[in-house]
Amino acid sequence: MDRAELIEELLCYRDSMPEVLAGLVAYGWDCDEPLADLKASHICYALHRYIRAELSASQIEVWANAIECRDDIAYEPSSLEGDTIFELANPELTQQLNPERAKQLLKLLSVDP
């Protein structure tokens, strides 16, 4: 997969996450221009999977950390999506993810659980 395909796989949280993360290591975090946009729907999909117990809180944290601060993913850090990714990537600085918080985040992102 090329870099753009890996970024899309990352944002969509495909089941091949270990391979995606390993593939992205070769490209680093810097990029001249974004290759994809982080959308609320990406976050909601991951949170829905968490609520259904398909993903753990630690898997969500790893996923959010892989997205946070990448130059090849476009989003405003001070946007709702950016704030949510920051929270999910940094539970020790914000709050631990639990089902109730996931539902609150989904409501904030305007998607019903």
C-alpha positions in Angstrom: 0.0 0.0 0.0 1.2 3.5 -0.6 1.1 6.3 2.0 -2.4 7.6 1.0 -3.9 4.1 1.2 -2.3 3.6 4.6 -3.7 6.9 5.9 -7.1 6.0 4.7 -6.9 2.6 6.4 -5.8 4.3 9.6 -8.6 6.8 9.6 -11.2 4.1 8.9 -9.7 1.8 11.5 -9.5 -1.3 9.4 -8.8 -4.6 11.1 -5.3 -4.6 9.7 -4.2 -1.9 12.1 -0.8 -3.5 13.1 0.2 -3.7 9.4 -1.0 -0.1 8.8 1.0 1.3 11.7 4.1 -0.7 10.6 3.7 0.6 7.1 3.4 4.2 8.2 6.6 4.0 10.1 8.5 4.1 6.8 6.9 7.5 5.9 7.3 9.3 9.3 4.9 12.1 10.4 6.0 14.9 8.1 4.4 15.5 4.8 4.2 18.5 2.4 0.4 18.4 2.2 -2.4 16.4 3.8 -3.4 13.2 2.0 -6.8 12.8 3.8 -9.1 14.6 6.1 -10.1 13.4 9.6 -13.9 13.5 9.8 -16.3 13.1 12.7 -17.5 9.9 11.0 -14.1 8.3 11.4 -14.1 9.0 15.2 -17.7 7.9 15.5 -17.0 4.6 13.7 -14.2 3.8 16.1 -16.3 4.8 19.1 -19.2 2.7 18.0 -16.8 -0.3 17.7 -15.6 0.5 21.2 -19.2 0.5 22.6 -19.8 -2.8 20.9 -16.7 -4.2 22.6 -15.0 -4.8 19.3 -12.1 -2.4 20.3 -10.6 -1.8 23.8 -9.9 1.6 25.3 -6.2 1.0 24.8 -6.7 0.2 21.1 -8.6 3.5 20.7 -5.8 5.3 22.4 -3.2 3.7 20.0 -5.3 4.7 17.1 -5.8 8.3 18.2 -2.1 8.6 18.9 -1.3 7.4 15.4 -3.6 10.2 14.0 -2.7 13.0 16.3 -0.2 15.6 14.9 0.4 13.9 11.5 1.0 16.3 8.7 -0.5 13.9 6.2 -3.9 14.1 7.9 -5.9 17.4 7.8 -8.0 18.6 10.7 -8.0 21.7 12.9 -6.5 20.9 16.3 -8.9 23.2 18.0 -11.9 21.7 16.2 -14.3 19.2 17.8 -12.6 16.4 15.9 -9.1 17.7 17.0 -10.2 18.0 20.6 -11.7 14.5 20.6 -8.6 13.0 19.0 -6.5 14.7 21.7 -8.7 13.4 24.4 -8.7 9.8 23.1 -4.9 9.9 22.5 -4.1 11.3 26.0 -6.4 9.7 28.6 -3.8 10.3 31.3 -4.1 14.1 30.6 -7.8 14.2 29.9 -10.0 11.3 31.0 -10.2 7.6 30.6 -12.4 6.3 27.9 -15.4 4.3 29.1 -18.7 3.5 27.5 -20.5 6.5 29.0 -17.8 8.9 27.8 -17.9 7.3 24.4 -21.6 7.9 24.2 -21.1 11.6 25.3 -18.5 12.0 22.6 -20.8 10.5 20.0 -23.5 12.9 21.0 -21.1 15.9 20.8 -20.1 14.7 17.3 -23.9 14.7 16.4 -24.2 10.9 15.9 -26.4 8.7 18.0 -24.9 5.5 19.5 
